Amino acid sequence: MTIGQRHWVIAEGYLPPFGPNPDDPTLRSHESACILNPGDREAQIELTLYFSDREPAGPYRLRVPPRRTLHMRFDDLADPAPVPRETDYASVFVSDVPVVVQHTRLDARPQALALMTTLAYGS
C-alpha cells in the first residue's frame, strides 16, 4: 500500500508578524509544513510559492530521508529568497516519491494568539 501523493497544495499561506519574542524561534509567529516520507527512498521535493501581486518564488529544494519526517518552517527558507511576512501566498510541493504534507500556523501575537493546522490538498 502506498501512503501519500506526489503533488500537494497549501492554498492559504501568511506569515504573521513576529510576535512578542522575535529572538526565540519557539515562540515566534511562523508557518510550517510537516512532511512525512513513509517510503523506502529519500524524497526530493521542489516547493514553489505563489503570490497575488508578484511572480512565484522558487523552487526551494527540500529532502526528506526515507521513513522520516521534516518540519519545515517557511520563515527559515532563504534560497532563492526569504518568505515575506504579512503577505498572502500559496505553496505547491512536487515530490519525486509519495509524501504527506500538513500545514500549521502559530500566530504568537498576544491579541491573536492562535494555532491552526490542516492537511494540505494532495493529488
Backbone as XML, in Angstrom:
<?xml version="1.0"?>
<chain id="A" units="angstrom">
  <residue number="1" name="MET">
    <atom name="N" x="0.833" y="-1.180" z="0.000"/>
    <atom name="CA" x="0.000" y="0.000" z="0.000"/>
    <atom name="C" x="0.882" y="1.249" z="0.000"/>
  </residue>
  <residue number="2" name="THR">
    <atom name="N" x="0.589" y="2.184" z="-0.885"/>
    <atom name="CA" x="1.324" y="3.441" z="-0.964"/>
    <atom name="C" x="0.612" y="4.493" z="-0.127"/>
  </residue>
  <residue number="3" name="ILE">
    <atom name="N" x="1.369" y="5.186" z="0.706"/>
    <atom name="CA" x="0.825" y="6.276" z="1.515"/>
    <atom name="C" x="1.353" y="7.581" z="0.953"/>
  </residue>
  <residue number="4" name="GLY">
    <atom name="N" x="0.452" y="8.537" z="0.679"/>
    <atom name="CA" x="0.864" y="9.858" z="0.242"/>
    <atom name="C" x="0.596" y="10.126" z="-1.226"/>
  </residue>
  <residue number="5" name="GLN">
    <atom name="N" x="0.999" y="11.312" z="-1.636"/>
    <atom name="CA" x="0.844" y="11.799" z="-3.004"/>
    <atom name="C" x="2.147" y="12.482" z="-3.421"/>
  </residue>
  <residue number="6" name="ARG">
    <atom name="N" x="2.261" y="12.768" z="-4.692"/>
    <atom name="CA" x="3.451" y="13.459" z="-5.204"/>
    <atom name="C" x="3.255" y="14.968" z="-5.341"/>
  </residue>
  <residue number="7" name="HIS">
    <atom name="N" x="2.008" y="15.414" z="-5.378"/>
    <atom name="CA" x="1.700" y="16.841" z="-5.521"/>
    <atom name="C" x="0.826" y="17.276" z="-4.344"/>
  </residue>
  <residue number="8" name="TRP">
    <atom name="N" x="1.228" y="18.361" z="-3.675"/>
    <atom name="CA" x="0.484" y="18.895" z="-2.541"/>
    <atom name="C" x="0.364" y="20.406" z="-2.695"/>
  </residue>
  <residue number="9" name="VAL">
    <atom name="N" x="-0.784" y="20.944" z="-2.273"/>
    <atom name="CA" x="-1.029" y="22.380" z="-2.362"/>
    <atom name="C" x="-1.539" y="22.890" z="-1.023"/>
  </residue>
  <residue number="10" name="ILE">
    <atom name="N" x="-0.957" y="23.979" z="-0.570"/>
    <atom name="CA" x="-1.491" y="24.746" z="0.560"/>
    <atom name="C" x="-1.915" y="26.078" z="-0.042"/>
  </residue>
  <residue number="11" name="ALA">
    <atom name="N" x="-3.216" y="26.238" z="-0.251"/>
    <atom name="CA" x="-3.706" y="27.433" z="-0.933"/>
    <atom name="C" x="-3.645" y="28.665" z="-0.045"/>
  </residue>
  <residue number="12" name="GLU">
    <atom name="N" x="-3.632" y="28.491" z="1.266"/>
    <atom name="CA" x="-3.643" y="29.597" z="2.208"/>
    <atom name="C" x="-2.298" y="29.671" z="2.909"/>
  </residue>
  <residue number="13" name="GLY">
    <atom name="N" x="-1.612" y="30.783" z="2.749"/>
    <atom name="CA" x="-0.352" y="30.988" z="3.432"/>
    <atom name="C" x="-0.214" y="32.435" z="3.855"/>
  </residue>
  <residue number="14" name="TYR">
    <atom name="N" x="0.361" y="32.652" z="5.048"/>
    <atom name="CA" x="0.548" y="34.005" z="5.566"/>
    <atom name="C" x="1.467" y="33.907" z="6.778"/>
  </residue>
  <residue number="15" name="LEU">
    <atom name="N" x="2.603" y="34.583" z="6.731"/>
    <atom name="CA" x="3.484" y="34.642" z="7.895"/>
    <atom name="C" x="3.079" y="35.855" z="8.729"/>
  </residue>
  <residue number="16" name="PRO">
    <atom name="N" x="2.511" y="35.639" z="9.928"/>
    <atom name="CA" x="2.119" y="36.770" z="10.766"/>
    <atom name="C" x="3.350" y="37.560" z="11.235"/>
  </residue>
  <residue number="17" name="PRO">
    <atom name="N" x="3.141" y="38.759" z="11.784"/>
    <atom name="CA" x="4.254" y="39.483" z="12.407"/>
    <atom name="C" x="4.909" y="38.603" z="13.476"/>
  </residue>
  <residue number="18" name="PHE">
    <atom name="N" x="6.153" y="38.915" z="13.826"/>
    <atom name="CA" x="6.951" y="38.066" z="14.720"/>
    <atom name="C" x="6.266" y="37.709" z="16.033"/>
  </residue>
  <residue number="19" name="GLY">
    <atom name="N" x="5.563" y="38.628" z="16.665"/>
    <atom name="CA" x="5.013" y="38.402" z="17.990"/>
    <atom name="C" x="5.944" y="38.977" z="19.036"/>
  </residue>
  <residue number="20" name="PRO">
    <atom name="N" x="5.660" y="38.726" z="20.318"/>
    <atom name="CA" x="6.405" y="39.391" z="21.402"/>
    <atom name="C" x="7.823" y="38.874" z="21.630"/>
  </residue>
  <residue number="21" name="ASN">
    <atom name="N" x="8.186" y="37.711" z="21.075"/>
    <atom name="CA" x="9.505" y="37.115" z="21.326"/>
    <atom name="C" x="10.216" y="36.787" z="20.019"/>
  </residue>
  <residue number="22" name="PRO">
    <atom name="N" x="10.571" y="37.806" z="19.214"/>
    <atom name="CA" x="11.169" y="37.512" z="17.897"/>
    <atom name="C" x="12.521" y="36.809" z="17.974"/>
  </residue>
  <residue number="23" name="ASP">
    <atom name="N" x="13.220" y="36.899" z="19.119"/>
    <atom name="CA" x="14.531" y="36.254" z="19.238"/>
    <atom name="C" x="14.443" y="34.789" z="19.661"/>
  </residue>
  <residue number="24" name="ASP">
    <atom name="N" x="13.264" y="34.351" z="20.079"/>
    <atom name="CA" x="13.073" y="32.964" z="20.497"/>
    <atom name="C" x="12.283" y="32.237" z="19.412"/>
  </residue>
  <residue number="25" name="PRO">
    <atom name="N" x="12.949" y="31.400" z="18.599"/>
    <atom name="CA" x="12.257" y="30.756" z="17.479"/>
    <atom name="C" x="11.076" y="29.887" z="17.901"/>
  </residue>
  <residue number="26" name="THR">
    <atom name="N" x="11.066" y="29.373" z="19.131"/>
    <atom name="CA" x="9.956" y="28.524" z="19.558"/>
    <atom name="C" x="8.694" y="29.332" z="19.843"/>
  </residue>
  <residue number="27" name="LEU">
    <atom name="N" x="8.842" y="30.640" z="20.111"/>
    <atom name="CA" x="7.695" y="31.485" z="20.434"/>
    <atom name="C" x="7.436" y="32.547" z="19.377"/>
  </residue>
  <residue number="28" name="ARG">
    <atom name="N" x="8.095" y="32.449" z="18.239"/>
    <atom name="CA" x="7.937" y="33.410" z="17.149"/>
    <atom name="C" x="6.815" y="32.945" z="16.218"/>
  </residue>
  <residue number="29" name="SER">
    <atom name="N" x="5.986" y="33.874" z="15.778"/>
    <atom name="CA" x="4.944" y="33.520" z="14.802"/>
    <atom name="C" x="5.590" y="32.866" z="13.589"/>
  </residue>
  <residue number="30" name="HIS">
    <atom name="N" x="4.975" y="31.776" z="13.132"/>
    <atom name="CA" x="5.532" y="31.088" z="11.958"/>
    <atom name="C" x="4.496" y="30.175" z="11.321"/>
  </residue>
  <residue number="31" name="GLU">
    <atom name="N" x="4.826" y="29.710" z="10.138"/>
    <atom name="CA" x="4.090" y="28.649" z="9.468"/>
    <atom name="C" x="5.063" y="27.510" z="9.212"/>
  </residue>
  <residue number="32" name="SER">
    <atom name="N" x="4.537" y="26.309" z="9.193"/>
    <atom name="CA" x="5.386" y="25.169" z="8.876"/>
    <atom name="C" x="4.624" y="24.193" z="7.996"/>
  </residue>
  <residue number="33" name="ALA">
    <atom name="N" x="5.391" y="23.420" z="7.261"/>
    <atom name="CA" x="4.858" y="22.287" z="6.514"/>
    <atom name="C" x="5.506" y="21.053" z="7.113"/>
  </residue>
  <residue number="34" name="CYS">
    <atom name="N" x="4.690" y="20.179" z="7.665"/>
    <atom name="CA" x="5.195" y="18.931" z="8.227"/>
    <atom name="C" x="5.077" y="17.885" z="7.116"/>
  </residue>
  <residue number="35" name="ILE">
    <atom name="N" x="6.211" y="17.349" z="6.713"/>
    <atom name="CA" x="6.261" y="16.435" z="5.577"/>
    <atom name="C" x="6.670" y="15.052" z="6.072"/>
  </residue>
  <residue number="36" name="LEU">
    <atom name="N" x="5.837" y="14.064" z="5.801"/>
    <atom name="CA" x="6.121" y="12.677" z="6.156"/>
    <atom name="C" x="6.505" y="11.913" z="4.905"/>
  </residue>
  <residue number="37" name="ASN">
    <atom name="N" x="7.653" y="11.245" z="4.953"/>
    <atom name="CA" x="8.060" y="10.335" z="3.884"/>
    <atom name="C" x="8.004" y="8.913" z="4.439"/>
  </residue>
  <residue number="38" name="PRO">
    <atom name="N" x="6.890" y="8.190" z="4.199"/>
    <atom name="CA" x="6.776" y="6.840" z="4.740"/>
    <atom name="C" x="7.470" y="5.776" z="3.895"/>
  </residue>
  <residue number="39" name="GLY">
    <atom name="N" x="8.030" y="6.173" z="2.766"/>
    <atom name="CA" x="8.605" y="5.211" z="1.825"/>
    <atom name="C" x="10.036" y="4.822" z="2.121"/>
  </residue>
  <residue number="40" name="ASP">
    <atom name="N" x="10.597" y="4.028" z="1.212"/>
    <atom name="CA" x="11.942" y="3.487" z="1.352"/>
    <atom name="C" x="13.003" y="4.291" z="0.607"/>
  </residue>
  <residue number="41" name="ARG">
    <atom name="N" x="12.593" y="5.367" z="-0.108"/>
    <atom name="CA" x="13.546" y="6.222" z="-0.842"/>
    <atom name="C" x="13.476" y="7.642" z="-0.318"/>
  </residue>
  <residue number="42" name="GLU">
    <atom name="N" x="14.602" y="8.340" z="-0.376"/>
    <atom name="CA" x="14.611" y="9.750" z="0.002"/>
    <atom name="C" x="13.666" y="10.536" z="-0.904"/>
  </residue>
  <residue number="43" name="ALA">
    <atom name="N" x="12.911" y="11.456" z="-0.318"/>
    <atom name="CA" x="12.030" y="12.331" z="-1.092"/>
    <atom name="C" x="12.795" y="13.600" z="-1.454"/>
  </residue>
  <residue number="44" name="GLN">
    <atom name="N" x="12.806" y="13.926" z="-2.727"/>
    <atom name="CA" x="13.361" y="15.191" z="-3.202"/>
    <atom name="C" x="12.173" y="16.030" z="-3.647"/>
  </residue>
  <residue number="45" name="ILE">
    <atom name="N" x="12.010" y="17.179" z="-2.990"/>
    <atom name="CA" x="10.819" y="17.988" z="-3.151"/>
    <atom name="C" x="11.189" y="19.370" z="-3.650"/>
  </residue>
  <residue number="46" name="GLU">
    <atom name="N" x="10.423" y="19.862" z="-4.612"/>
    <atom name="CA" x="10.543" y="21.251" z="-5.062"/>
    <atom name="C" x="9.316" y="21.996" z="-4.575"/>
  </residue>
  <residue number="47" name="LEU">
    <atom name="N" x="9.547" y="23.109" z="-3.902"/>
    <atom name="CA" x="8.490" y="23.944" z="-3.354"/>
    <atom name="C" x="8.481" y="25.271" z="-4.107"/>
  </residue>
  <residue number="48" name="THR">
    <atom name="N" x="7.310" y="25.676" z="-4.596"/>
    <atom name="CA" x="7.147" y="26.960" z="-5.269"/>
    <atom name="C" x="6.078" y="27.753" z="-4.534"/>
  </residue>
  <residue number="49" name="LEU">
    <atom name="N" x="6.350" y="29.036" z="-4.287"/>
    <atom name="CA" x="5.395" y="29.926" z="-3.632"/>
    <atom name="C" x="4.762" y="30.844" z="-4.661"/>
  </residue>
  <residue number="50" name="TYR">
    <atom name="N" x="3.457" y="31.024" z="-4.562"/>
    <atom name="CA" x="2.696" y="31.884" z="-5.471"/>
    <atom name="C" x="2.106" y="33.047" z="-4.681"/>
  </residue>
  <residue number="51" name="PHE">
    <atom name="N" x="2.122" y="34.239" z="-5.278"/>
    <atom name="CA" x="1.665" y="35.466" z="-4.627"/>
    <atom name="C" x="0.575" y="36.126" z="-5.453"/>
  </residue>
  <residue number="52" name="SER">
    <atom name="N" x="-0.173" y="37.032" z="-4.849"/>
    <atom name="CA" x="-1.228" y="37.744" z="-5.575"/>
    <atom name="C" x="-0.688" y="38.922" z="-6.371"/>
  </residue>
  <residue number="53" name="ASP">
    <atom name="N" x="0.505" y="39.407" z="-6.019"/>
    <atom name="CA" x="0.990" y="40.654" z="-6.611"/>
    <atom name="C" x="2.378" y="40.572" z="-7.232"/>
  </residue>
  <residue number="54" name="ARG">
    <atom name="N" x="2.916" y="39.358" z="-7.395"/>
    <atom name="CA" x="4.266" y="39.210" z="-7.972"/>
    <atom name="C" x="4.437" y="37.807" z="-8.531"/>
  </residue>
  <residue number="55" name="GLU">
    <atom name="N" x="5.530" y="37.621" z="-9.221"/>
    <atom name="CA" x="5.834" y="36.311" z="-9.804"/>
    <atom name="C" x="6.150" y="35.293" z="-8.699"/>
  </residue>
  <residue number="56" name="PRO">
    <atom name="N" x="5.997" y="34.008" z="-8.989"/>
    <atom name="CA" x="6.292" y="32.969" z="-7.999"/>
    <atom name="C" x="7.763" y="32.988" z="-7.559"/>
  </residue>
  <residue number="57" name="ALA">
    <atom name="N" x="8.008" y="32.457" z="-6.361"/>
    <atom name="CA" x="9.363" y="32.291" z="-5.830"/>
    <atom name="C" x="9.666" y="30.802" z="-5.754"/>
  </residue>
  <residue number="58" name="GLY">
    <atom name="N" x="10.890" y="30.461" z="-6.097"/>
    <atom name="CA" x="11.271" y="29.060" z="-6.034"/>
    <atom name="C" x="11.987" y="28.642" z="-7.299"/>
  </residue>
  <residue number="59" name="PRO">
    <atom name="N" x="12.310" y="27.393" z="-7.380"/>
    <atom name="CA" x="11.948" y="26.377" z="-6.405"/>
    <atom name="C" x="12.898" y="26.356" z="-5.202"/>
  </residue>
  <residue number="60" name="TYR">
    <atom name="N" x="12.294" y="26.110" z="-4.057"/>
    <atom name="CA" x="13.051" y="25.778" z="-2.848"/>
    <atom name="C" x="13.213" y="24.261" z="-2.896"/>
  </residue>
  <residue number="61" name="ARG">
    <atom name="N" x="14.367" y="23.771" z="-2.550"/>
    <atom name="CA" x="14.628" y="22.331" z="-2.641"/>
    <atom name="C" x="14.710" y="21.729" z="-1.235"/>
  </residue>
  <residue number="62" name="LEU">
    <atom name="N" x="13.919" y="20.697" z="-1.026"/>
    <atom name="CA" x="13.849" y="20.027" z="0.273"/>
    <atom name="C" x="14.140" y="18.542" z="0.081"/>
  </residue>
  <residue number="63" name="ARG">
    <atom name="N" x="14.673" y="17.926" z="1.107"/>
    <atom name="CA" x="14.906" y="16.481" z="1.107"/>
    <atom name="C" x="14.384" y="15.908" z="2.416"/>
  </residue>
  <residue number="64" name="VAL">
    <atom name="N" x="13.712" y="14.775" z="2.310"/>
    <atom name="CA" x="13.223" y="14.077" z="3.496"/>
    <atom name="C" x="13.704" y="12.636" z="3.381"/>
  </residue>
  <residue number="65" name="PRO">
    <atom name="N" x="14.519" y="12.186" z="4.325"/>
    <atom name="CA" x="15.019" y="10.805" z="4.275"/>
    <atom name="C" x="13.870" y="9.799" z="4.340"/>
  </residue>
  <residue number="66" name="PRO">
    <atom name="N" x="14.130" y="8.574" z="3.901"/>
    <atom name="CA" x="13.090" y="7.546" z="3.963"/>
    <atom name="C" x="12.655" y="7.280" z="5.408"/>
  </residue>
  <residue number="67" name="ARG">
    <atom name="N" x="11.348" y="7.042" z="5.570"/>
    <atom name="CA" x="10.758" y="6.713" z="6.866"/>
    <atom name="C" x="11.058" y="7.790" z="7.916"/>
  </residue>
  <residue number="68" name="ARG">
    <atom name="N" x="11.054" y="9.055" z="7.470"/>
    <atom name="CA" x="11.327" y="10.185" z="8.372"/>
    <atom name="C" x="10.334" y="11.308" z="8.105"/>
  </residue>
  <residue number="69" name="THR">
    <atom name="N" x="10.377" y="12.304" z="8.990"/>
    <atom name="CA" x="9.546" y="13.484" z="8.844"/>
    <atom name="C" x="10.411" y="14.735" z="8.886"/>
  </residue>
  <residue number="70" name="LEU">
    <atom name="N" x="9.955" y="15.775" z="8.225"/>
    <atom name="CA" x="10.628" y="17.072" z="8.222"/>
    <atom name="C" x="9.600" y="18.131" z="8.589"/>
  </residue>
  <residue number="71" name="HIS">
    <atom name="N" x="9.907" y="18.924" z="9.599"/>
    <atom name="CA" x="9.059" y="20.056" z="9.965"/>
    <atom name="C" x="9.759" y="21.301" z="9.444"/>
  </residue>
  <residue number="72" name="MET">
    <atom name="N" x="9.341" y="21.716" z="8.258"/>
    <atom name="CA" x="9.982" y="22.814" z="7.539"/>
    <atom name="C" x="9.241" y="24.111" z="7.858"/>
  </residue>
  <residue number="73" name="ARG">
    <atom name="N" x="9.967" y="25.080" z="8.408"/>
    <atom name="CA" x="9.368" y="26.379" z="8.714"/>
    <atom name="C" x="9.567" y="27.322" z="7.533"/>
  </residue>
  <residue number="74" name="PHE">
    <atom name="N" x="8.486" y="27.951" z="7.112"/>
    <atom name="CA" x="8.557" y="28.877" z="5.985"/>
    <atom name="C" x="9.456" y="30.066" z="6.301"/>
  </residue>
  <residue number="75" name="ASP">
    <atom name="N" x="9.503" y="30.505" z="7.564"/>
    <atom name="CA" x="10.362" y="31.644" z="7.905"/>
    <atom name="C" x="11.841" y="31.280" z="7.936"/>
  </residue>
  <residue number="76" name="ASP">
    <atom name="N" x="12.174" y="30.006" z="7.810"/>
    <atom name="CA" x="13.576" y="29.584" z="7.700"/>
    <atom name="C" x="14.046" y="29.488" z="6.246"/>
  </residue>
  <residue number="77" name="LEU">
    <atom name="N" x="13.120" y="29.516" z="5.292"/>
    <atom name="CA" x="13.509" y="29.423" z="3.876"/>
    <atom name="C" x="14.272" y="30.674" z="3.463"/>
  </residue>
  <residue number="78" name="ALA">
    <atom name="N" x="15.373" y="30.488" z="2.759"/>
    <atom name="CA" x="16.193" y="31.637" z="2.358"/>
    <atom name="C" x="16.612" y="31.588" z="0.896"/>
  </residue>
  <residue number="79" name="ASP">
    <atom name="N" x="16.743" y="30.398" z="0.322"/>
    <atom name="CA" x="17.271" y="30.262" z="-1.030"/>
    <atom name="C" x="16.216" y="29.630" z="-1.931"/>
  </residue>
  <residue number="80" name="PRO">
    <atom name="N" x="15.694" y="30.347" z="-2.900"/>
    <atom name="CA" x="16.266" y="31.509" z="-3.566"/>
    <atom name="C" x="15.885" y="32.863" z="-2.965"/>
  </residue>
  <residue number="81" name="ALA">
    <atom name="N" x="14.903" y="32.932" z="-2.021"/>
    <atom name="CA" x="14.539" y="34.204" z="-1.403"/>
    <atom name="C" x="13.792" y="33.929" z="-0.108"/>
  </residue>
  <residue number="82" name="PRO">
    <atom name="N" x="13.940" y="34.806" z="0.894"/>
    <atom name="CA" x="13.145" y="34.639" z="2.117"/>
    <atom name="C" x="11.658" y="34.822" z="1.830"/>
  </residue>
  <residue number="83" name="VAL">
    <atom name="N" x="10.834" y="34.202" z="2.635"/>
    <atom name="CA" x="9.386" y="34.352" z="2.502"/>
    <atom name="C" x="8.991" y="35.642" z="3.235"/>
  </residue>
  <residue number="84" name="PRO">
    <atom name="N" x="8.302" y="36.554" z="2.549"/>
    <atom name="CA" x="7.956" y="37.823" z="3.198"/>
    <atom name="C" x="6.867" y="37.647" z="4.254"/>
  </residue>
  <residue number="85" name="ARG">
    <atom name="N" x="6.981" y="38.384" z="5.341"/>
    <atom name="CA" x="5.950" y="38.393" z="6.378"/>
    <atom name="C" x="4.806" y="39.306" z="5.958"/>
  </residue>
  <residue number="86" name="GLU">
    <atom name="N" x="3.640" y="39.023" z="6.512"/>
    <atom name="CA" x="2.437" y="39.828" z="6.292"/>
    <atom name="C" x="2.086" y="39.944" z="4.811"/>
  </residue>
  <residue number="87" name="THR">
    <atom name="N" x="2.289" y="38.845" z="4.086"/>
    <atom name="CA" x="1.984" y="38.769" z="2.655"/>
    <atom name="C" x="1.284" y="37.442" z="2.379"/>
  </residue>
  <residue number="88" name="ASP">
    <atom name="N" x="0.150" y="37.492" z="1.697"/>
    <atom name="CA" x="-0.548" y="36.264" z="1.331"/>
    <atom name="C" x="0.253" y="35.490" z="0.291"/>
  </residue>
  <residue number="89" name="TYR">
    <atom name="N" x="0.274" y="34.176" z="0.421"/>
    <atom name="CA" x="0.911" y="33.319" z="-0.575"/>
    <atom name="C" x="0.278" y="31.939" z="-0.538"/>
  </residue>
  <residue number="90" name="ALA">
    <atom name="N" x="0.530" y="31.166" z="-1.563"/>
    <atom name="CA" x="0.133" y="29.759" z="-1.628"/>
    <atom name="C" x="1.384" y="28.959" z="-1.950"/>
  </residue>
  <residue number="91" name="SER">
    <atom name="N" x="1.379" y="27.687" z="-1.614"/>
    <atom name="CA" x="2.572" y="26.872" z="-1.850"/>
    <atom name="C" x="2.201" y="25.569" z="-2.544"/>
  </residue>
  <residue number="92" name="VAL">
    <atom name="N" x="3.089" y="25.164" z="-3.457"/>
    <atom name="CA" x="2.916" y="23.913" z="-4.200"/>
    <atom name="C" x="4.178" y="23.071" z="-3.994"/>
  </residue>
  <residue number="93" name="PHE">
    <atom name="N" x="3.968" y="21.848" z="-3.520"/>
    <atom name="CA" x="5.053" y="20.890" z="-3.284"/>
    <atom name="C" x="4.975" y="19.815" z="-4.353"/>
  </residue>
  <residue number="94" name="VAL">
    <atom name="N" x="6.092" y="19.531" z="-5.023"/>
    <atom name="CA" x="6.167" y="18.452" z="-6.000"/>
    <atom name="C" x="7.290" y="17.525" z="-5.555"/>
  </residue>
  <residue number="95" name="SER">
    <atom name="N" x="6.937" y="16.284" z="-5.277"/>
    <atom name="CA" x="7.889" y="15.302" z="-4.756"/>
    <atom name="C" x="8.107" y="14.189" z="-5.776"/>
  </residue>
  <residue number="96" name="ASP">
    <atom name="N" x="9.302" y="13.622" z="-5.770"/>
    <atom name="CA" x="9.573" y="12.508" z="-6.679"/>
    <atom name="C" x="9.070" y="11.173" z="-6.131"/>
  </residue>
  <residue number="97" name="VAL">
    <atom name="N" x="8.665" y="11.131" z="-4.865"/>
    <atom name="CA" x="8.055" y="9.944" z="-4.258"/>
    <atom name="C" x="6.837" y="10.404" z="-3.449"/>
  </residue>
  <residue number="98" name="PRO">
    <atom name="N" x="5.887" y="9.517" z="-3.167"/>
    <atom name="CA" x="4.717" y="9.911" z="-2.390"/>
    <atom name="C" x="5.097" y="10.339" z="-0.964"/>
  </residue>
  <residue number="99" name="VAL">
    <atom name="N" x="4.533" y="11.476" z="-0.540"/>
    <atom name="CA" x="4.712" y="12.008" z="0.806"/>
    <atom name="C" x="3.354" y="12.517" z="1.291"/>
  </residue>
  <residue number="100" name="VAL">
    <atom name="N" x="3.297" y="12.913" z="2.552"/>
    <atom name="CA" x="2.111" y="13.538" z="3.138"/>
    <atom name="C" x="2.535" y="14.899" z="3.676"/>
  </residue>
  <residue number="101" name="VAL">
    <atom name="N" x="1.704" y="15.937" z="3.432"/>
    <atom name="CA" x="2.033" y="17.299" z="3.861"/>
    <atom name="C" x="0.899" y="17.847" z="4.732"/>
  </residue>
  <residue number="102" name="GLN">
    <atom name="N" x="1.272" y="18.388" z="5.882"/>
    <atom name="CA" x="0.333" y="19.049" z="6.781"/>
    <atom name="C" x="0.815" y="20.462" z="7.026"/>
  </residue>
  <residue number="103" name="HIS">
    <atom name="N" x="-0.106" y="21.417" z="7.089"/>
    <atom name="CA" x="0.212" y="22.841" z="7.252"/>
    <atom name="C" x="-0.163" y="23.287" z="8.663"/>
  </residue>
  <residue number="104" name="THR">
    <atom name="N" x="0.735" y="24.054" z="9.318"/>
    <atom name="CA" x="0.475" y="24.582" z="10.657"/>
    <atom name="C" x="0.897" y="26.037" z="10.714"/>
  </residue>
  <residue number="105" name="ARG">
    <atom name="N" x="0.100" y="26.854" z="11.416"/>
    <atom name="CA" x="0.471" y="28.256" z="11.652"/>
    <atom name="C" x="0.347" y="28.558" z="13.141"/>
  </residue>
  <residue number="106" name="LEU">
    <atom name="N" x="1.388" y="29.202" z="13.684"/>
    <atom name="CA" x="1.355" y="29.755" z="15.034"/>
    <atom name="C" x="1.373" y="31.269" z="14.894"/>
  </residue>
  <residue number="107" name="ASP">
    <atom name="N" x="0.321" y="31.920" z="15.369"/>
    <atom name="CA" x="0.285" y="33.381" z="15.442"/>
    <atom name="C" x="0.524" y="33.731" z="16.898"/>
  </residue>
  <residue number="108" name="ALA">
    <atom name="N" x="1.725" y="34.203" z="17.224"/>
    <atom name="CA" x="2.146" y="34.419" z="18.606"/>
    <atom name="C" x="1.856" y="35.823" z="19.114"/>
  </residue>
  <residue number="109" name="ARG">
    <atom name="N" x="1.210" y="36.648" z="18.312"/>
    <atom name="CA" x="0.860" y="37.987" z="18.808"/>
    <atom name="C" x="-0.129" y="37.838" z="19.960"/>
  </residue>
  <residue number="110" name="PRO">
    <atom name="N" x="0.085" y="38.577" z="21.061"/>
    <atom name="CA" x="-0.796" y="38.413" z="22.234"/>
    <atom name="C" x="-2.279" y="38.611" z="21.909"/>
  </residue>
  <residue number="111" name="GLN">
    <atom name="N" x="-2.614" y="39.572" z="21.060"/>
    <atom name="CA" x="-4.015" y="39.835" z="20.741"/>
    <atom name="C" x="-4.613" y="38.788" z="19.811"/>
  </residue>
  <residue number="112" name="ALA">
    <atom name="N" x="-3.785" y="37.935" z="19.210"/>
    <atom name="CA" x="-4.286" y="36.958" z="18.238"/>
    <atom name="C" x="-3.778" y="35.553" z="18.509"/>
  </residue>
  <residue number="113" name="LEU">
    <atom name="N" x="-3.239" y="35.290" z="19.676"/>
    <atom name="CA" x="-2.586" y="34.008" z="19.961"/>
    <atom name="C" x="-3.449" y="32.834" z="19.481"/>
  </residue>
  <residue number="114" name="ALA">
    <atom name="N" x="-2.930" y="32.125" z="18.500"/>
    <atom name="CA" x="-3.702" y="31.024" z="17.914"/>
    <atom name="C" x="-2.767" y="30.035" z="17.238"/>
  </residue>
  <residue number="115" name="LEU">
    <atom name="N" x="-3.195" y="28.782" z="17.226"/>
    <atom name="CA" x="-2.503" y="27.717" z="16.495"/>
    <atom name="C" x="-3.543" y="27.031" z="15.625"/>
  </residue>
  <residue number="116" name="MET">
    <atom name="N" x="-3.229" y="26.870" z="14.357"/>
    <atom name="CA" x="-4.151" y="26.156" z="13.463"/>
    <atom name="C" x="-3.352" y="25.200" z="12.600"/>
  </residue>
  <residue number="117" name="THR">
    <atom name="N" x="-4.014" y="24.109" z="12.228"/>
    <atom name="CA" x="-3.362" y="23.132" z="11.381"/>
    <atom name="C" x="-4.397" y="22.495" z="10.466"/>
  </residue>
  <residue number="118" name="THR">
    <atom name="N" x="-3.952" y="22.083" z="9.301"/>
    <atom name="CA" x="-4.840" y="21.429" z="8.346"/>
    <atom name="C" x="-4.004" y="20.560" z="7.399"/>
  </residue>
  <residue number="119" name="LEU">
    <atom name="N" x="-4.602" y="19.538" z="6.871"/>
    <atom name="CA" x="-3.933" y="18.713" z="5.864"/>
    <atom name="C" x="-3.951" y="19.458" z="4.539"/>
  </residue>
  <residue number="120" name="ALA">
    <atom name="N" x="-2.839" y="19.466" z="3.841"/>
    <atom name="CA" x="-2.766" y="20.096" z="2.514"/>
    <atom name="C" x="-3.612" y="19.287" z="1.539"/>
  </residue>
  <residue number="121" name="TYR">
    <atom name="N" x="-3.855" y="19.857" z="0.360"/>
    <atom name="CA" x="-4.575" y="19.151" z="-0.702"/>
    <atom name="C" x="-3.579" y="18.329" z="-1.511"/>
  </residue>
  <residue number="122" name="GLY">
    <atom name="N" x="-3.794" y="17.038" z="-1.580"/>
    <atom name="CA" x="-2.893" y="16.162" z="-2.319"/>
    <atom name="C" x="-3.541" y="15.607" z="-3.565"/>
  </residue>
  <residue number="123" name="SER">
    <atom name="N" x="-2.718" y="15.478" z="-4.635"/>
    <atom name="CA" x="-3.247" y="14.880" z="-5.856"/>
    <atom name="C" x="-2.168" y="14.051" z="-6.532"/>
  </residue>
</chain>
